[in-house]
Amino acid sequence: MVSLIALAACASYRALPLETAAPGPSPLTLRYEQKRMNLFASTREDAQIEAVFASDTTIAALVSRPRDGVFVSTDGGSDWTFAPIDDRLSDMMFDGPLIVGRAAAHLHCSKDGGKTWRSWGGFPIEAAAVVGSAIYAAAGGHLYVSQDCAQSWKTLTPQIPGTWRARSIAVDRQSIYISVRATRETAPLTTLLDGSSDAAQTALSFVDGRGSRRPAGGDVWVTHDGGALWQRTSLALDAWVFAQGGEIWAVAADPMIEGAALVRRAPLLAAALDGQLQGARVDANALRASFTFPGRDRLLRAIAAPAFRSLDEGVTWARMDSTPITLRTALERQRAAQPAMERASETPRRSDRGGGRAGGAPGGEGGRGGRRGGRRAAPSGQPPQQVQRGPRTVPPETFFTLLDPLRLLARFNSGRALTGIAGDKVLHAYAPTEQFWNSLVDAMIAESDAEGEIALSPGGRGPVSAPDGAFEILFSTDGGASWSELTPPRFDASLLERGILPYPVGIAAASQQDVVLFAGIDRSGQGWRDTWRWAR
């Protein structure tokens, strides 16, 4: 049932003004003043920023303290407004004055710079997009469109047979593209390691370019008349879709295809995982060849799954070996906004199994996803211990992590993703230094050697220092063809004493300044966050 939810509160809020930022890096501290019934005013403590988003001159910062809400600046970060929103937002989308926050079951829209918000939903939002002052939301076999900031909605029902769920939405001029996936039973992803299922054979052949067959269960559909008539495009694939400059891009989202691409990209790692799942002890040092530092450009452009492009509104598609870096930006944001209920939860692990087995808890910011206590090295002169082989099933996210060096090393970085990118005309990004990458590889090799299997995360918090720097903050004015470094922030000296190694966890690029969110863990396990801005 579609419902409109009005936001009301008995308190009013005013964001406190910031000092004008000098060129270069400076801390971004947001605070607000709260008034109730015009009887008193109180200044609260600094807001804890959880995520930052930006487009043109608009910046939105999601905060969790003193209370959940969003700070918005429409002038590049000079003046701010604050509004409470009691929902967990996973993405913020912009189009001119329109700002739309996406949560698992609601969309929140503002058209006055974040001063007031209208909420809509009450059911799982499968996909959403904001283009041309319109909001598009897919849920329950329908596509909803609003032209007035979620005040009223038009319901479209695509003529798509069977039971389906939306994966992604893209809009290009008068055309609306929606990618869908059908509910179906699939073979375990682990069959990709030895090609022991028809689905695995099909996916591997497709990734290799040896066959035109694709795993069933997904399609990209399009309407050119506002939703009256829907047509299936020639791309029969569960995919993330993205429109840019008249080009339509699609990146395979089918787990079997993404897994097949990872198997082909890291064959030694796949062979080690195959042996591990059969009870063999992993030769940790042999893993190192799969973790050679790939270089900054490859890190920032990395897309694991096959990508396709259409220049004729979806009539034909061509597989592309090279993709624009903005596609990586759009892909990561769509994935991050995916409803949490769709992410495979990892099953509890047995106490006698090490980090690389199915069931390792997600790394998270705390970096405590793995546990020691797995298989250890056998005493000298004795054969390696063997573990009784169990079912060859691994949750999808765990499977991808074990086969993707970028995801696996993030687990050894306290769960913090190693790269991030934002922006349009001017791109901003962060990436690890080669020295820091190698230190994470060393930690992974040591832990895997101790566990006797591919370890998902260290027993501690990961590296606590990086003498030559852990990361680079970068910008590019030529679409990512070349990159320049920004001056790194000067963090408080007490962080080193507390054992905190700051690393970026979010980045946003506005027209007048860039914002980077940092996080870390101290020796007691307490989380730390700080936000910096670079004025231009």
C-alpha positions in Angstrom: 0.0 0.0 0.0 1.3 3.4 -1.0 1.2 6.0 1.8 2.4 9.5 2.3 4.1 10.3 5.6 4.4 13.9 6.8 7.3 14.9 9.0 6.4 16.9 12.0 8.3 18.0 15.1 7.7 20.2 18.1 11.3 21.4 17.9 13.0 23.7 15.4 16.6 23.5 14.4 19.2 26.0 13.1 22.6 24.9 11.9 25.4 27.0 13.4 27.5 29.0 10.9 31.0 27.8 10.0 34.1 29.8 9.7 35.2 30.5 6.1 37.5 27.7 5.0 41.0 28.6 4.0 42.5 27.0 0.9 43.7 23.5 1.6 42.5 20.9 4.2 40.6 22.0 7.3 38.3 20.1 9.7 34.6 20.2 9.0 32.6 20.5 12.3 28.9 20.7 12.1 26.7 21.8 15.0 23.1 22.9 15.4 20.9 24.9 17.8 17.6 23.5 19.0 14.6 25.5 20.1 11.4 24.2 21.7 8.2 26.3 22.0 10.4 29.4 21.8 11.2 29.0 25.5 14.8 28.1 25.3 17.7 27.3 23.0 20.6 24.9 23.5 23.7 24.2 21.5 24.4 20.6 21.1 27.8 18.8 20.8 29.5 18.3 17.4 27.5 16.1 15.0 29.0 12.7 14.1 29.0 12.5 10.4 28.3 9.0 9.0 28.3 9.7 5.2 28.7 12.6 2.8 27.2 13.2 -0.7 27.5 16.1 -3.1 26.5 17.4 -6.5 27.4 20.8 -8.0 27.0 23.3 -5.1 24.9 21.0 -2.8 26.4 18.9 0.0 24.5 16.6 2.3 26.0 15.1 5.4 24.1 12.3 7.2 24.7 12.4 11.0 23.9 10.1 13.9 24.7 12.3 16.8 23.3 14.2 18.7 20.4 12.7 16.7 19.7 11.1 13.3 19.3 13.7 10.6 20.9 15.5 7.7 22.9 18.7 7.3 22.5 20.3 3.8 24.4 23.1 2.2 23.3 24.5 -1.2 26.2 27.0 -1.5 29.2 24.7 -1.6 29.6 24.4 2.2 29.3 28.0 3.5 25.8 27.9 5.0 24.0 24.8 6.3 20.6 23.7 7.5 19.8 20.8 9.7 16.7 18.6 9.8 16.0 15.4 11.8 15.2 12.3 9.9 14.5 9.2 11.9 15.5 6.7 9.2 18.7 5.1 8.1 19.6 6.6 4.7 21.9 4.7 2.3 22.1 7.2 -0.5 21.4 10.8 -1.4 20.4 11.7 -5.0 20.4 15.2 -6.5 18.8 17.0 -9.4 18.8 20.8 -9.4 17.0 21.9 -6.2 15.7 18.4 -5.6 17.4 16.3 -2.9 16.2 12.7 -2.3 17.4 10.4 0.5 16.9 6.7 0.0 16.3 4.3 2.9 15.3 0.6 2.8 11.5 1.3 2.9 11.1 5.1 2.3 12.2 7.9 0.1 12.7 11.4 1.7 12.5 14.4 -0.6 13.4 18.1 -0.1 13.1 20.9 -2.6 14.0 23.8 -0.3 17.6 23.1 0.5 17.0 20.5 3.2 14.8 22.7 5.5 11.7 20.5 5.1 11.3 16.9 4.0 8.4 14.8 2.7 8.6 11.0 3.3 7.0 8.4 1.1 7.0 4.6 1.1 6.4 2.0 3.8 7.5 -1.0 1.7 10.9 -2.3 0.4 12.3 0.1 -2.2 14.0 -2.1 -4.8 15.6 0.6 -7.0 15.4 4.4 -7.3 16.7 7.2 -9.5 16.3 11.0 -9.7 16.5 12.6 -13.2 14.9 15.6 -14.8 13.2 16.8 -11.5 11.4 13.5 -11.3 11.8 10.6 -8.8 11.6 7.0 -10.0 11.1 4.2 -7.5 10.5 0.5 -8.2 8.8 -1.8 -5.7 6.5 -4.8 -5.8 6.1 -5.2 -9.5 5.5 -1.5 -10.1 7.4 1.7 -11.1 6.3 4.8 -9.3 7.0 8.3 -10.7 6.7 11.6 -8.9 7.1 15.1 -10.5 6.5 17.1 -7.3 8.9 15.9 -4.7 7.0 12.8 -3.5 3.7 14.7 -3.0 1.9 12.7 -5.7 2.8 9.6 -7.6 1.9 8.0 -11.0 1.9 4.2 -10.9 3.3 2.3 -13.9 3.0 -1.5 -14.3 5.6 -2.8 -16.8 4.3 -5.7 -18.9 7.0 -8.0 -17.6 6.0 -11.7 -17.4 6.4 -13.8 -14.3 7.4 -12.7 -10.8 10.3 -10.2 -10.9 12.2 -7.7 -8.8 13.9 -4.5 -10.0 17.6 -4.3 -9.8 18.3 -0.9 -11.2 16.8 2.1 -13.0 18.3 4.5 -15.5 16.6 7.4 -17.4 17.9 9.0 -20.6 15.7 11.8 -22.0 12.3 10.2 -22.7 13.4 6.6 -22.2 13.2 4.7 -18.9 15.4 1.6 -18.5 14.7 -1.0 -15.7 16.7 -4.1 -15.1 14.9 -7.0 -13.4 15.8 -10.3 -11.9 13.5 -13.3 -11.5 13.3 -15.5 -8.4 14.9 -18.8 -9.2 17.0 -21.6 -7.7 20.7 -21.5 -8.6 23.6 -23.8 -8.2 26.1 -22.9 -5.4 28.7 -20.4 -6.4 31.4 -22.8 -5.3 30.6 -24.9 -8.4 32.4 -22.1 -10.3 35.6 -23.4 -8.8 35.5 -26.7 -10.7 32.7 -26.1 -13.2 30.5 -28.8 -11.7 27.2 -27.3 -12.6 25.5 -26.3 -15.8 25.0 -22.8 -14.5 28.7 -22.5 -13.6 29.7 -23.8 -17.1 27.4 -21.2 -18.7 28.8 -18.4 -16.6 32.4 -19.3 -17.2 31.9 -19.6 -20.9 30.1 -16.3 -21.0 32.9 -14.5 -19.1 35.4 -16.1 -21.4 33.5 -14.9 -24.5 33.1 -18.4 -25.7 29.4 -18.6 -25.6 26.3 -16.4 -26.1 24.3 -18.1 -23.4 23.7 -16.2 -20.2 22.5 -17.6 -16.9 18.7 -17.2 -17.0 16.8 -14.9 -14.6 17.4 -11.3 -15.7 16.5 -8.8 -18.4 16.8 -5.1 -19.2 13.5 -3.5 -20.3 12.8 0.0 -21.7 9.9 2.3 -22.4 10.1 5.2 -24.8 6.5 6.6 -24.2 6.4 7.3 -20.5 5.5 3.8 -19.4 2.6 2.8 -21.6 4.5 0.2 -23.6 7.5 -1.7 -22.3 9.9 -3.7 -24.5 12.6 -6.2 -23.6 16.0 -5.1 -24.9 18.4 -7.6 -26.4 20.5 -7.7 -23.2 19.0 -10.7 -21.3 21.0 -10.1 -18.2 20.5 -9.2 -14.5 22.5 -6.0 -14.5 23.1 -2.6 -13.0 22.2 0.1 -15.5 23.5 3.6 -15.9 22.8 6.4 -18.5 25.4 9.0 -19.5 25.5 11.3 -22.5 23.1 9.2 -24.6 25.0 6.0 -23.8 23.4 3.2 -21.8 25.7 1.1 -19.7 25.0 -2.2 -18.0 27.2 -4.1 -15.6 26.4 -7.8 -14.9 24.9 -8.1 -11.4 24.1 -11.8 -11.6 26.2 -13.4 -8.7 27.1 -16.4 -10.9 28.6 -14.1 -13.6 30.4 -11.9 -11.1 31.8 -14.9 -9.4 32.9 -16.4 -12.7 34.7 -13.1 -13.6 36.6 -13.3 -10.3 37.5 -16.9 -10.8 39.1 -16.0 -14.2 40.8 -12.9 -12.8 42.5 -14.6 -9.9 42.9 -18.3 -11.0 45.6 -19.1 -8.3 43.3 -17.7 -5.6 40.4 -19.7 -7.0 42.5 -22.9 -7.0 43.5 -22.3 -3.4 39.9 -21.8 -2.3 38.8 -24.9 -4.1 41.4 -27.0 -2.3 40.5 -25.3 1.0 36.9 -26.3 0.7 38.0 -29.8 0.2 40.0 -29.8 3.4 43.4 -29.1 2.1 45.7 -26.7 3.9 46.4 -23.5 1.9 50.0 -22.6 1.1 49.8 -19.0 2.3 53.0 -17.8 0.6 51.7 -19.1 -2.8 48.8 -16.6 -2.4 51.1 -13.6 -2.7 51.2 -13.7 -6.5 47.5 -12.9 -6.6 48.0 -9.7 -4.5 50.6 -7.8 -6.5 49.9 -4.0 -6.2 47.9 -3.3 -9.4 48.6 0.5 -9.5 46.4 3.5 -8.8 44.5 3.6 -12.1 43.5 -0.1 -12.1 42.4 0.2 -8.5 40.1 3.2 -9.2 38.7 1.7 -12.4 38.2 -1.9 -11.0 34.9 -3.4 -12.0 34.8 -7.2 -11.5 31.9 -8.1 -13.7 31.5 -7.8 -17.5 30.2 -4.4 -18.8 28.1 -3.6 -21.9 27.2 -0.4 -23.8 24.3 0.5 -26.0 24.3 3.4 -28.4 20.9 2.8 -29.9 18.5 2.9 -26.9 19.0 -0.7 -26.0 18.4 -2.3 -29.5 22.0 -3.7 -29.5 24.7 -4.0 -26.9 28.4 -4.4 -27.2 30.7 -5.8 -24.5 33.3 -3.3 -23.5 36.8 -3.9 -22.2 37.3 -0.3 -21.2 34.7 1.7 -19.2 34.4 5.3 -18.1 35.4 5.9 -14.5 32.0 7.5 -13.8 30.5 4.0 -14.3 32.5 2.8 -11.3 31.1 5.7 -9.3 27.5 4.9 -10.3 28.0 1.2 -9.7 29.4 1.6 -6.2 26.6 3.9 -5.2 23.9 1.6 -6.5 25.4 -1.3 -4.7 25.7 0.6 -1.4 22.1 1.7 -1.6 20.9 -1.9 -2.2 18.4 -2.9 0.6 20.1 -4.6 3.5 17.7 -7.5 3.3 19.1 -8.5 -0.1 22.6 -8.8 1.1 23.5 -12.4 2.0 23.9 -12.8 5.7 26.8 -14.9 6.8 26.0 -18.0 8.9 27.5 -18.4 12.3 30.9 -20.1 12.2 32.0 -23.1 14.1 34.6 -22.5 16.7 37.0 -24.9 15.1 37.0 -23.1 11.7 39.3 -20.3 10.7 38.8 -17.0 9.0 38.5 -18.2 5.4 35.5 -20.6 5.9 32.0 -19.8 5.2 30.6 -18.0 8.2 33.2 -15.4 9.0 31.4 -12.3 10.2 31.6 -9.2 8.1 34.6 -7.1 8.8 32.8 -3.9 9.5 34.7 -0.8 10.7 35.9 -2.6 13.8 37.9 -5.1 11.9 36.8 -7.9 14.2 35.2 -10.1 11.6 37.7 -12.9 11.8 38.6 -15.0 14.8 41.7 -16.9 15.6 41.3 -20.5 16.4 41.2 -22.1 13.0 43.6 -24.7 11.7 47.2 -24.1 12.8 50.4 -25.3 11.3 51.2 -28.9 12.1 54.2 -29.6 14.4 57.5 -30.1 12.6 57.7 -33.5 11.0 54.0 -34.2 11.1 51.6 -34.0 8.1 49.3 -31.0 8.0 46.0 -31.3 9.8 43.0 -32.1 7.6 39.5 -31.0 8.4 36.6 -33.1 7.5 35.0 -31.8 4.3 31.7 -30.1 4.8 29.1 -28.9 2.3 30.6 -26.7 -0.5 28.4 -23.8 0.2 29.7 -20.2 0.9 27.5 -17.1 1.2 27.8 -14.9 -1.9 29.5 -12.0 -0.2 32.0 -14.3 1.5 32.7 -16.0 -1.8 33.3 -12.7 -3.6 35.6 -11.5 -0.8 37.7 -14.6 -0.8 38.3 -14.2 -4.6 38.7 -10.4 -4.8 42.0 -9.0 -3.5 40.5 -5.5 -3.2 37.6 -6.8 -1.0 39.7 -9.2 1.0 42.4 -6.7 1.9 39.7 -4.3 3.0 38.9 -6.8 5.8 42.5 -6.3 7.0 42.0 -2.5 6.9 39.4 -2.7 9.7 36.7 -3.3 7.2 37.3 0.0 5.4 37.1 -0.1 1.6 40.5 0.7 0.1 39.2 3.0 -2.7 36.5 5.6 -3.2 35.6 8.0 -6.0 33.1 10.9 -6.5 32.4 13.7 -8.8 31.5 14.4 -12.4 33.5 17.1 -14.3 36.2 17.0 -11.6 36.8 13.7 -10.0 38.0 13.1 -6.5 39.2 9.8 -5.1 41.2 8.1 -2.5 43.4 5.0 -2.9 46.0 3.1 -0.8 49.7 3.7 -1.2 51.7 0.8 -2.5 53.5 0.5 0.9 50.2 0.3 2.7 48.8 -2.2 0.3 51.8 -4.4 0.8 51.5 -4.2 4.6 47.9 -5.4 4.3 49.1 -8.3 2.0 51.7 -9.2 4.7 49.0 -9.2 7.4 46.8 -11.4 5.2 49.6 -13.9 4.4 50.6 -14.2 8.0 47.0 -14.8 9.2 46.3 -17.2 6.4 49.5 -19.1 7.3 48.4 -19.3 10.9 44.9 -20.4 10.0 45.9 -22.8 7.2 43.3 -21.2 5.0 42.5 -17.9 3.3 41.9 -15.7 6.3 39.0 -13.2 6.1 40.3 -10.8 8.7 43.1 -10.4 11.3 42.8 -11.3 15.0 43.5 -7.6 15.9 42.6 -4.2 14.4 45.0 -4.4 11.4 47.9 -2.0 10.8 48.1 0.8 13.4 50.8 2.9 11.5 51.9 3.6 8.0 55.3 5.4 8.0 55.0 6.4 4.4 51.3 7.2 4.5 48.3 4.8 4.1 46.4 6.7 1.4 46.4 9.4 -1.2 43.7 12.0 -1.7 43.4 12.6 -5.5 41.7 14.8 -8.1 41.4 14.6 -11.8 40.2 17.2 -14.3 40.4 14.9 -17.4 38.0 12.1 -16.6 40.6 10.0 -14.7 43.3 10.0 -17.4 45.7 11.6 -14.9 45.6 12.3 -11.2 47.1 14.9 -8.9 47.4 14.6 -5.1 45.8 16.9 -2.6 47.6 18.0 0.5 46.8 15.4 3.2 45.2 16.5 6.5 47.3 17.1 9.6 45.5 14.9 12.2 45.9 15.5 15.9 49.1 13.9 17.3 47.1 12.1 20.0 45.7 9.7 17.4 49.1 8.0 17.1 49.2 7.7 20.9 45.8 6.1 20.9 46.8 3.6 18.1 44.4 5.1 15.6 45.3 4.9 11.9 43.0 7.2 10.0 41.7 6.0 6.6 39.0 7.5 4.3 35.6 5.9 4.4 33.7 8.4 2.3 34.3 11.2 -0.2 32.1 13.8 -1.8 32.9 16.4 -4.5 31.1 19.8 -4.7 31.9 22.6 -7.0 33.6 24.7 -4.4 35.0 22.2 -1.9 35.6 18.5 -1.4 34.7 16.6 1.8 36.4 13.4 3.0 35.2 11.3 5.9 37.9 9.4 7.9 37.5 6.6 10.4 39.6 4.4 12.7 39.7 2.2 15.8 41.7 2.9 19.0 43.4 0.3 21.2 40.3 -0.2 23.3 38.1 -1.0 20.2 36.4 2.4 20.2 35.5 3.9 16.9 36.8 7.3 15.8 35.5 9.6 13.0 36.6 12.9 11.6 35.6 14.9 8.6 37.8 17.3 6.6 37.2 19.6 3.7 39.4 21.0 0.9 38.3 24.5 -0.2 38.9 25.6 -3.8 
